[in-house]
Each structure stands twice: as structure tokens, then as C-alpha cells.
Amino acid sequence: MAFNPLNWLWGLFSLDIGIDLGTANTLINVRGKGIVINEPSWVAIEKRTREPLAIGAQAKAMVGRTPANVVALRPLRDGVISEYDITQAMLEYFIGKAHQQSIVPLPKPRVVIGIPSGATEVEKRAVFDAAMAAGAREVYLVHEPSAAAIGAGLPVNEVQGTMIVDIGGGTTEVAMISMGGVVVSRSLRVAGDELDQDIINYVRNKYNLFIGERMAEKVKLAIGSAYSMKEEKTLDVRGRNLVTGLPEAIEISSVEIREAMSSSIAVIVKTIRDALDEAPPEILADLMDSGICLAGGTSQMRNLAERLTNDLHVRVWVSEDPMTCVARGCGIILDNLDEFSSFLVGIEREPTRRTLS
């Protein structure tokens, strides 16, 4: 990359940040300070003016409890921006909150943001423009599985092949990496959100009970599993009876929740299997030694690594602190832009408009 003295000087004083702009959670990694923000990607807005009223954890607490003139929503769906203005406001809030770490005014930060590997040019441009509008000086994009692999400490620049599976809230990202580049990749818009919806549908169809997203997520975290457990669990689930319209609570077991999520987990397994099927035999041989690394919040599901190991016949292991891998990777890239420049994602320039004279 070309040396720019002005950028170098600003870089000495700015709080450059790496952002994991996730569907479920946004994490901010400030250079020299580590991860300073880990909040839900929720925004509560006034319906008529669309002005943000609350962002992050405060907005998530309002879900399902807002008055008629307020709505709590997630401005990202399936890993990409669905509400541009609201995403920009959320980024402004988080970047400003990160800058509160300093007691003196600082230059605008350089920002590295993780995006899904299956993002379109339009989706890439939306993330880039939103970050610039939110106050960034420079914006670099990197595919989430590459950032997760770097954050997990995998030897991405070595000849030996490695494999990362990043299962977040909106997307499952699969990548095989060798010699500073991605050999095979897959991006699947089935992940934690889809599992929550599976639970909602199961409870509605079997028990005529309507539950919300937050209750479904609570059930998934409390008793959800991808493989049979030594000791199965139960949990009281509360919602609205669709027949009587009255509140009701039922007891549901981890066996039922595993059954509810089975089809989506099978899709994730098939996606990983397809990536393995496309891989060169040399990299498959490497994976027999190194295994497959799991990252992302949903990778922490009980017995998911055991299920994948059993189905894929390759050792699957969960990285240390998997939820922060992408954010940590973005921070490492910021500190070593030259070393990891091959992982940065370019954006096609907008065509220049010519006027007829």
C-alpha cells in the first residue's frame, strides 16, 4: 500500500477501530484497548419521524414492549444492511461511544468492517457509505470468515491450509484459507436467527403457543443442542395461546428443541460438506491434522462441534472466545494492513456520469 504521511500522522493519534457489524450483535475493537463495545444490533425508533430513541442493549430490552408510536428493530438482516439510515445512526452511536474512551478530541478513525463473503456490490457499498457517513476517515472491508480466522489465530499466511466456519446471527460463513488467500468459500443465510424462527414455528405448530423472538432465543441458549446430551433438560416457555388468546406456560424439553432446529442445522452441515467436496486433496490432508475451527456466537451451541465432527469425519473445535473472533481479527488487520492487505475487499467505483453538451 502507498505510504501517505498525513494518514500516518493522523494514525498516531486516532482511535482506529475494527467493527464486527453483526446481525445480532455489534462489537467494536479499539486499537490498543481491545473490545470496548459488545451490544445487540437493535435500534428503537419513533415510527413517524424514524428518529432513533435507543440503541444497543437498551433498544433490545424494549422488543415486544413498545407503544404504538415506537418500534424496535434490527437494521441488518442476514448479515447485510436492510435499513440504511438506521444502520448509519447505529454506527455513529457506537463510533462516538468508542471515542469517549479518550479525554481529548481525536481525528476521525480508520475503520475495518467485516462483511459476509456473499455480499453483493450494492451491499458492500451500503456498508462502506454508512461507515463513512458515520464519521470514519478511511474504511476497509474484509470478509467475515477471513477476519474470524485471523482473530482465531489460524496461520492464514502459511502454505498449510486451514478452515474456518463462522456461524453468527444472520449468516454462516465457510472458508478454506491458504497462503494469504481464500481457496474455497461458502456464505449461507441460515444461522442463529433461523434457529430462533425454527423454535417459534415448532412451539406454535405443536402447542398452539405463540412466543416472541426473545423467548425463542432464551430457549435456544438455555436448552438448545445440536447433538444428544448426557442429561437432557427442560424449560418453562411462556407465550400466548392461539386458541384462547390468553397467556400460557408449557414445559418443553431439549429433545424437542433439538428436533425443531434439526433441519436448519442439517443445512449448515451440508454447506460445510459441499465446501469440503470442492477442496483440493492437499488441503483436505492438512485439515485432517489441524481440524476445522468454529467461530461466531452460534458456534457455542451445546455439542455443535461434536455433531459436526461426527457428520464430517474431521475434528471440529471451537476457537477461544468465538463471539469476538471477527472483531479481534479486524483489529489485527488494522495493526498490520500491509501484511493482511490480500484479505481486504475492494469496491467497484460508481460509474461517472457524462452529460451531453
Number of C-alpha atoms within 10 A of each C-alpha: 6 5 7 8 9 8 13 10 10 17 15 10 13 20 23 27 29 30 28 27 25 29 23 21 20 21 25 28 28 27 19 11 11 14 19 16 18 18 19 20 24 28 26 25 21 16 13 8 8 13 15 19 14 19 24 21 15 15 23 21 16 18 17 12 11 14 9 8 10 18 20 23 18 22 22 20 17 23 25 24 23 15 14 16 16 24 25 22 20 24 25 19 16 23 25 13 14 19 21 12 12 11 7 7 10 13 16 20 23 22 27 30 27 27 25 28 23 19 15 12 12 12 17 23 18 19 22 21 15 23 27 20 15 20 18 22 17 15 18 21 24 26 22 34 34 36 31 33 28 24 24 23 15 19 16 22 17 13 13 16 25 27 32 29 28 31 26 27 24 23 28 29 30 27 28 26 26 19 15 17 17 19 18 18 24 18 20 19 20 20 25 28 21 18 25 24 17 20 26 21 18 19 22 17 11 8 13 16 25 19 18 16 15 14 16 23 18 14 22 22 15 15 20 28 23 22 18 14 12 6 6 12 13 16 15 10 17 17 19 17 17 14 8 10 11 10 12 14 13 12 9 17 15 22 18 16 23 20 15 21 22 17 13 16 21 14 14 23 15 14 19 25 15 14 17 21 12 12 16 12 11 10 19 20 13 15 21 12 11 18 19 24 25 29 29 28 20 23 24 19 17 19 16 21 21 16 18 23 16 13 13 16 11 16 17 23 19 18 23 14 13 23 24 23 29 34 32 29 29 34 31 21 23 22 14 11 17 11 13 20 15 14 18 18 15 12 14 10 8 7 6 6 6 6 5 4 3
